[in-house]
Amino acid sequence: MAYIGNMSIMRRSVISLIFTVILTVLSQTLYGQGSGPDNTFGGVVKLDKIVHDFGDILVSDGPVSATFTATNIGDKPLVIYNVVSSCGCTDVEWTKQPLKPGEKGTIKATYKNDEGGYPFDKNLTVYFSEPKQPVILRLRGESHKKKLSLGELYAIRFGNLGFKSVDIKAGNLSQGQSKSGEALVANLGSKPLNVKFENVSEGLTLRLSQNPIPVGATAKLVYTIKADRSLWGKNYYYATPIVDGRIYKATVRPSSEPAVEAAGTEAVVADPNPELGSGKSRIGFYAITKEDFSSLTKEQRDRASVPVASESTFSFGKVKVGTKVKASFEIANKGKSSFKVYKVDSESSRVKVFPFQDIAPGAKGKLEAELDTTSLPKGECLIILTLTTNSPSRPIMNLFLTGWID
């Protein structure tokens, strides 16, 4: 009876945990309309920016606000129907009246900044009258409880070049398009710093907003990633910093502000990238590449594949460490074209995913995987499988392996 009771508690805990993780995963895999040159969407709207970085702020600063400007570049009125925040910590207001061709409207977001010091990265999902798919905007920054020195803020060092992180999230990337973003770096030395990059991955370009970087100053590292149809799902792009003509191995100073994670996420099994961090000489950028469905007609969408998983969660119950668990997810294709999975990503190297067969219209298929629990920590376990697909309605699917390691 005790075992049954523990399993019941575990199920309730896992359900709560999955809900928490789904919110976290969605913040990384929301599939907004792919952007064209200069942040244009569908040829009808142009945004002045899609990311606002507050940088380093203090909790004592109170709420902070950012404004995004949308310009109607189409030939008919444009309406901002709705803006949905991924978090209750962000309030949003926007222009309600229709925008005539050439007119501008605004989306103002206010981050409450009242939850304690930690990095934040929030999504705003914007629904326009055109294009039909939503546009994703991002608010990010790092809130601190106290003022920190430049060396404390940029704790990862390649010589005198400081980074906050060398594992940089670039967000979603649609095929046929490019994705740009920026990260701050700092000169922690006593003289101007000359920086260049070598061994840059194909598809990645980098530039600094100022180079040399003045003493005690920061510079924007602007990155652009170009999609490649040979790459789907989550992929890393690397570069080696050359600081004053020399390659350094990274040193990491312990943070004075430990990262705050959502309750329960300690059960999520995810391997750190072994190519990055202390003693390594590279920085990495990762993007999630999906299909671009923005040009599909309504008829094409109606004839596309529609995958439906009978269960999005496979629970393997309670097992001993070292057990090999076989998992199976049944997927039905309720669409009118074959369903294809381009790639399955697992954050854990302990998961082996077996080849997936395309599913014909009206048919069913299975995604099968095997989890080796050797060396996994005891307690609740949650592993996320992310599928990149050919379905306009489900370009990204998340499936979950859950259980208890004894």
Secondary structure, 3 states (H helix, E strand, C coil): CHHHHHHHHHHHHHHHHHHHHHHHHHHHHCCCCCCCHHHEECCCEEECCCEEEEEEEEHHHCCEEEEEEEEECCCCCECEEEEEECCCCEEEEECCCCECCCCEEEEEEEECCCCCCCEEEEEEEEEECCCCCCEEEEEEEEEECCCCCHHHHCCEEECCEEECCCEEEEEEEECCCEEEEEEEEEECCCCCECEEEECCCCCEEEEECCCCECCCCEEEEEEEEECCCCCCEEEEEEEEEEECCEECCCEECCCCCCCCCCCCHHHECCCCCCCCCCCCCCEEEEEEEECCCCCCCHHHHHCCCCEEECCCEEEEEEECCCCEEEEEEEEEECCCCCECEEEEEECCCCEEECCCCCECCCCEEEEEEEEECCCCCCEEEEEEEEEEECCCCCCEEEEEEEEEEC
